[in-house]
Each structure stands twice: as structure tokens, then as C-alpha cells.
Amino acid sequence: MKRTLFFILLAILKTSFAQFRVVEQKMEWEILPETIQKTQQSIFKQSFYSRGASDIRVLFQDFQIGSGNYVKVDYAFAKKPLFLTDKIVKGFDYSSPILRGQKLYLTLVIRNKKTFQKLKISKAQVRVRHPIMRPQSICEQDDRSFSEEKRMGRMMQDTKGNGGCSGGMISKSCLLTAGHCHETVDFVEFQVPASDAKGNPVPAQPEDQYAKEEVVGHEYEGMGQDWAVIRYKANPLTNKFPGDVQGFYKMNYSPIKIDDEIRITGFGTDNENPKNQTQQTDLGKLVRFSPVLYYYVDTNPGNSGTPVVHEKTDSVIGIHTNGGCNSRGEGSNKGTSLHFNVELQEAIKLCLRKEREEILRQRHQRN
């Protein structure tokens, strides 16, 4: 009996990972013009603490502080303070970037009382440990290795406990991911550092975080029909789109030969804490080319949405969506094919068209 319990426990440990979920917590702070007039102050301070949180993202209910005024944000592990203005907060979709640590300090500095209208915060999003019982999708043994592929982003702002997803840039503003990931895509992070000693994911620098512009299209109707195309805003600190800085993949809609090498690069879970939900890559063989792609390449929870890349041409042929491999070397992992999915192809074309239209609109405004 004890031997049986031991193997049951061992199986659980092999399928349980230190994934994390985002939860919303109350964070109240409100400054009105009459507050400034009444107190005759020009500096207002507030702090926020969430025990056990690995990072914090402040959600602004109203942020109209006007020209000349700013909010300084100090937080743990910051190389320098972050300064928020109307333009920057709007670029981050009326929030702060994701900031590492369980405590931050906010300082509102008023230099132009005439332009100030309102500052209101009612809540923040924090990331907390949330072990999830999910099977690994490692093909016999874990051959994933450290990777620094700049075109790949991590998406973890999901309040429903799904853990996180991966996605790849396919143009300056368009990203490809899985359809079942579309609720995690509010923010995408690039060039993420190693997780801490406890496996807590560490956010990317604010300059490498981007807020969602829109979901151009998505489908989640089972294997082979699981995809999403997302358009992202420029980072308001750099004024550059993710593809401008990180680069992007090219698409490949052509048939691919069985046994061709394909690569999966993403932010899957790992029992080695510093590697947990950091970028790793693996190379393997394509097993079947059909509306559902089958391949013998290691993945884990958190890899969903990773572009399936044809190694020889360095081009995207699909999107990773499902596990299937096991430690006995049986089965294969699976994804959505670009070649067979016309709706996905049309959504990609639509996103690229919207991107071109936005570029022309901005040029027209400058002229």
C-alpha cells in the first residue's frame, strides 16, 4: 500500500507545476481638484502591499492628471523609478506596466494645477502562486533548452487561473497565438528574465511590455480550430511597436513534408524553478501534416500559442495548442495548421491590412 501511495505521489509531483494566476485586489486612492485646493499640497503619496504577490499591475479607473504633472512609481528591484503621465498610462491601457514585487509606492506630483482633473484607483492585479494539476507533454525526456528568441512573447494576465500562454510576432503589431489563450492577451512581455528561486515569474522591463489594441480574430472549436490573431499598441515609453524592437516571423502556407524538423519555442512550466515559465526551445520531427499538426517536440503548460516553426525556412506553419506526448515516448503534441485553415489566413491578412492603414493614418496626421 505504501509503495502504491509513493508512486501516486510521484505521478502528482510530475504533473503539478508552480503556475500562477492573476487576481484583482482592492487598491483605493482618489485625488480631485478640490483635494488640491483644500490642502494646498503639490505632492500626494500612496503605497500598496500584497503579501505573497510576485508582481503588481495598477489599474486606473480615471487618470487625467494633465500636462506638467506625473505619478512616480517606486517598486522592488526597479533599476530606476517609473514616471507615469496621461500619454503613458493610456498606452498601457489605463494601467501601469507589470511591476516586480509585492509592494510599490506612488507619488503624485502636481506642477500645473490648472491642467489637473482627476486621479482614481480602485484595484490592482497581482500574480500569486496557483499550482495546477496538468499532465506534462514531454516526449520521453525533457530536451528543452534555454532560448533567447526575441520574436516570442509571454502572456500571463489571466484572472481565470489558466496559467499563461505564449505568442509570436508576425509583423510590427500583429501576434499569433492559440484561440483558448485569447483571455490572457491584455499584456505581452518580451525578453523575460529567469524566474526567481521559488519559481516566481519575473516581469520583463516596462520597455518590453505591450498592451493589447484588439483581438482581430479568434476561434476555439477544438483541435485544428484553435487560433487567435492579436494587434498590440506601441510601448508608450519607447513609442515603438513590438515587432519594431523584437522582430517578427514570416508565414508559410505551403505543404510541409513529414519528418521535416520543426521548432517549438515558448514559456512552458518547468520543475526547475529558475526555468519555470521562461523561454525554452526544442527541435523535433513533424509526424503528420493535416488540419491538426502532429509533432514529436517537447512542450508543457504555458507553451500554448507558440508558433510551430519550420526549421529549414524559419517560417511559421502552425500554432501549438495541445499536448499528447508522454514520458514513455508515446503520442505526439499537436497544433493548428496554417495551410488548412482559411479563416486563420484571412484573420492574418486582416491584421496586416489594419496595421498598414494605421501607419498611413499616422503619416497623414504628421503631415
Beta strands, then each sheet from edge to edge (+ up, - down):
strand 1: 16-17
strand 2: 20-31
strand 3: 43-49
strand 4: 55-64
strand 5: 70-75
strand 6: 82-84
strand 7: 99-100
strand 8: 103-109
strand 9: 118-129
strand 10: 132-133
strand 11: 145-146
strand 12: 152-155
strand 13: 165-169
strand 14: 174-177
strand 15: 187-190
strand 16: 209-220
strand 17: 226-232
strand 18: 250-251
strand 19: 261-266
strand 20: 280-288
strand 21: 292-296
strand 22: 307-310
strand 23: 315-322
strand 24: 333-337
sheet 1: 1+ 10-
sheet 2: 2+ 9- 4+ 7-
sheet 3: 3+ 8- 5+ 6-
sheet 4: 11+ 20- 19+ 22- 23+ 18+
sheet 5: 11+ 20- 21+ 24-
sheet 6: 12+ 13- 14+ 17- 16+ 15- 12+
end
